[in-house]
């Protein structure tokens, strides 16, 4: 079984930065074989794609709304994936979810392609 646990969320002001972490646990599968992604959902809104990367870490995809501000990385030795968020805006306020899929090689922006999900961590950006 695969378990994903997000952390690093909080309440910040516009222009601030946060780094979200996602811990991958479970020895049934090797973390390095999973493509990883980040999604977010604001109150009353549909869950939307944020960022994704391949199992090798060599290919990434970003939503246009976060391109140039957010960076997704992974550390296969530590079974961790990160989302560095810079220059945060009020529109970034949402619950952020980590997702994993073993059958993906290239990063995917479609949430239906991911099988495993974390419980989410809240990010609030306001003055």
LONURO-94997 format. One record per residue (C-alpha): chain; residue number from 1; x negated, y, z negated; residue in three letters. Coordinates in steps of 0.1 Angstrom, whole numbers. Each point is the difference from the previous one (the first is absolute). Example, Ala and Ser with C-alpha at 12.3 -4.5 7.8 and 13.67 -1.06 7.14 Angstrom:
// residues 2
+------+-----+-------+-------+-------+------+
! unit ! pos !     X !     Y !     Z ! code !
+------+-----+-------+-------+-------+------+
!    A !   1 !  -123 !   -45 !   -78 !  ALA !
!    A !   2 !   -14 !    34 !     7 !  SER !
+------+-----+-------+-------+-------+------+
// end
This chain:
// residues 127
+------+-----+-------+-------+-------+------+
! unit ! pos !     X !     Y !     Z ! code !
+------+-----+-------+-------+-------+------+
!    A !   1 !     0 !     0 !     0 !  UNK !
!    A !   2 !   -11 !    35 !     8 !  UNK !
!    A !   3 !     5 !    29 !   -24 !  UNK !
!    A !   4 !    -6 !    37 !     8 !  UNK !
!    A !   5 !    -1 !    27 !   -27 !  UNK !
!    A !   6 !    -2 !    37 !     9 !  UNK !
!    A !   7 !   -15 !    26 !   -23 !  UNK !
!    A !   8 !   -13 !    36 !     1 !  UNK !
!    A !   9 !    33 !    19 !     5 !  UNK !
!    A !  10 !     9 !    31 !   -19 !  UNK !
!    A !  11 !    13 !    35 !     1 !  UNK !
!    A !  12 !   -22 !    26 !    18 !  UNK !
!    A !  13 !     2 !    34 !    15 !  UNK !
!    A !  14 !    -1 !     7 !    38 !  UNK !
!    A !  15 !   -35 !    -1 !    13 !  UNK !
!    A !  16 !   -12 !   -25 !   -27 !  UNK !
!    A !  17 !   -14 !   -35 !     7 !  UNK !
!    A !  18 !     8 !   -35 !   -13 !  UNK !
!    A !  19 !   -14 !   -34 !     7 !  UNK !
!    A !  20 !    24 !   -29 !    -1 !  UNK !
!    A !  21 !   -12 !   -35 !    -7 !  UNK !
!    A !  22 !    15 !   -34 !     9 !  UNK !
!    A !  23 !   -13 !   -31 !   -18 !  UNK !
!    A !  24 !     4 !   -33 !    18 !  UNK !
!    A !  25 !     2 !   -31 !   -22 !  UNK !
!    A !  26 !     6 !   -37 !     5 !  UNK !
!    A !  27 !   -25 !   -26 !    12 !  UNK !
!    A !  28 !    23 !   -17 !    25 !  UNK !
!    A !  29 !   -13 !    23 !    27 !  UNK !
!    A !  30 !   -31 !    19 !     6 !  UNK !
!    A !  31 !     5 !    38 !    -1 !  UNK !
!    A !  32 !   -24 !     5 !    30 !  UNK !
!    A !  33 !    25 !   -19 !    22 !  UNK !
!    A !  34 !    28 !    25 !    -5 !  UNK !
!    A !  35 !     8 !    31 !    19 !  UNK !
!    A !  36 !    11 !    27 !   -25 !  UNK !
!    A !  37 !    24 !    30 !     2 !  UNK !
!    A !  38 !    14 !    29 !   -20 !  UNK !
!    A !  39 !    36 !    11 !     2 !  UNK !
!    A !  40 !    21 !    26 !   -19 !  UNK !
!    A !  41 !    36 !     7 !    -8 !  UNK !
!    A !  42 !    14 !    33 !   -12 !  UNK !
!    A !  43 !    34 !     1 !   -19 !  UNK !
!    A !  44 !    29 !    -4 !    24 !  UNK !
!    A !  45 !   -24 !    -7 !    29 !  UNK !
!    A !  46 !   -10 !   -31 !    19 !  UNK !
!    A !  47 !   -34 !   -16 !    -7 !  UNK !
!    A !  48 !   -26 !    12 !    25 !  UNK !
!    A !  49 !   -34 !    -9 !    12 !  UNK !
!    A !  50 !   -30 !    18 !   -14 !  UNK !
!    A !  51 !   -32 !   -18 !     9 !  UNK !
!    A !  52 !   -14 !   -35 !     8 !  UNK !
!    A !  53 !   -33 !   -18 !     7 !  UNK !
!    A !  54 !   -11 !   -33 !    14 !  UNK !
!    A !  55 !   -14 !   -28 !   -21 !  UNK !
!    A !  56 !   -35 !     9 !    13 !  UNK !
!    A !  57 !     5 !    36 !   -11 !  UNK !
!    A !  58 !   -12 !    11 !    35 !  UNK !
!    A !  59 !    33 !    13 !    13 !  UNK !
!    A !  60 !    25 !    24 !   -15 !  UNK !
!    A !  61 !    34 !    16 !     8 !  UNK !
!    A !  62 !    16 !    31 !   -16 !  UNK !
!    A !  63 !    33 !    17 !     1 !  UNK !
!    A !  64 !    -2 !    34 !    18 !  UNK !
!    A !  65 !    12 !    17 !   -32 !  UNK !
!    A !  66 !   -31 !   -11 !   -20 !  UNK !
!    A !  67 !   -27 !    -2 !    28 !  UNK !
!    A !  68 !   -30 !    20 !   -10 !  UNK !
!    A !  69 !    10 !     1 !   -37 !  UNK !
!    A !  70 !     3 !   -37 !   -11 !  UNK !
!    A !  71 !   -26 !   -27 !     3 !  UNK !
!    A !  72 !     6 !   -38 !    -5 !  UNK !
!    A !  73 !   -29 !   -22 !    -9 !  UNK !
!    A !  74 !    -6 !   -35 !   -14 !  UNK !
!    A !  75 !   -26 !   -17 !   -22 !  UNK !
!    A !  76 !     2 !   -37 !     8 !  UNK !
!    A !  77 !   -25 !    -8 !   -27 !  UNK !
!    A !  78 !    23 !    15 !   -26 !  UNK !
!    A !  79 !    33 !   -10 !    16 !  UNK !
!    A !  80 !    11 !    36 !     1 !  UNK !
!    A !  81 !    16 !    24 !    25 !  UNK !
!    A !  82 !     0 !    38 !    -5 !  UNK !
!    A !  83 !    19 !    30 !    13 !  UNK !
!    A !  84 !   -19 !    32 !    -4 !  UNK !
!    A !  85 !    25 !    29 !     2 !  UNK !
!    A !  86 !   -14 !    35 !     5 !  UNK !
!    A !  87 !    18 !    34 !     4 !  UNK !
!    A !  88 !    33 !   -15 !   -13 !  UNK !
!    A !  89 !    32 !    17 !    10 !  UNK !
!    A !  90 !    35 !    -1 !   -16 !  UNK !
!    A !  91 !    12 !   -21 !    29 !  UNK !
!    A !  92 !   -25 !   -27 !   -12 !  UNK !
!    A !  93 !    22 !    -5 !   -31 !  UNK !
!    A !  94 !    11 !   -37 !     0 !  UNK !
!    A !  95 !    -5 !   -34 !   -14 !  UNK !
!    A !  96 !   -31 !   -15 !    17 !  UNK !
!    A !  97 !    -1 !   -38 !     7 !  UNK !
!    A !  98 !   -29 !   -22 !     9 !  UNK !
!    A !  99 !     7 !   -29 !    24 !  UNK !
!    A ! 100 !   -20 !   -30 !    13 !  UNK !
!    A ! 101 !     4 !   -24 !    29 !  UNK !
!    A ! 102 !   -23 !   -30 !     7 !  UNK !
!    A ! 103 !    12 !    -5 !    35 !  UNK !
!    A ! 104 !   -11 !    34 !    13 !  UNK !
!    A ! 105 !   -33 !     8 !    15 !  UNK !
!    A ! 106 !     6 !    35 !    12 !  UNK !
!    A ! 107 !    16 !    26 !   -23 !  UNK !
!    A ! 108 !    38 !     3 !     2 !  UNK !
!    A ! 109 !    22 !    30 !    -5 !  UNK !
!    A ! 110 !    32 !   -21 !    -2 !  UNK !
!    A ! 111 !    10 !   -11 !   -35 !  UNK !
!    A ! 112 !    18 !   -31 !    12 !  UNK !
!    A ! 113 !   -34 !   -15 !     9 !  UNK !
!    A ! 114 !   -11 !     0 !   -36 !  UNK !
!    A ! 115 !     9 !   -29 !   -23 !  UNK !
!    A ! 116 !   -13 !    11 !   -34 !  UNK !
!    A ! 117 !     8 !    32 !   -18 !  UNK !
!    A ! 118 !    -9 !    17 !   -32 !  UNK !
!    A ! 119 !    24 !    17 !   -24 !  UNK !
!    A ! 120 !   -11 !    35 !     9 !  UNK !
!    A ! 121 !   -15 !    31 !   -17 !  UNK !
!    A ! 122 !    16 !    34 !    -2 !  UNK !
!    A ! 123 !   -17 !    31 !    16 !  UNK !
!    A ! 124 !    16 !    34 !    -7 !  UNK !
!    A ! 125 !   -13 !    31 !    16 !  UNK !
!    A ! 126 !    15 !    33 !   -13 !  UNK !
!    A ! 127 !    -9 !    34 !   -13 !  UNK !
+------+-----+-------+-------+-------+------+
// end
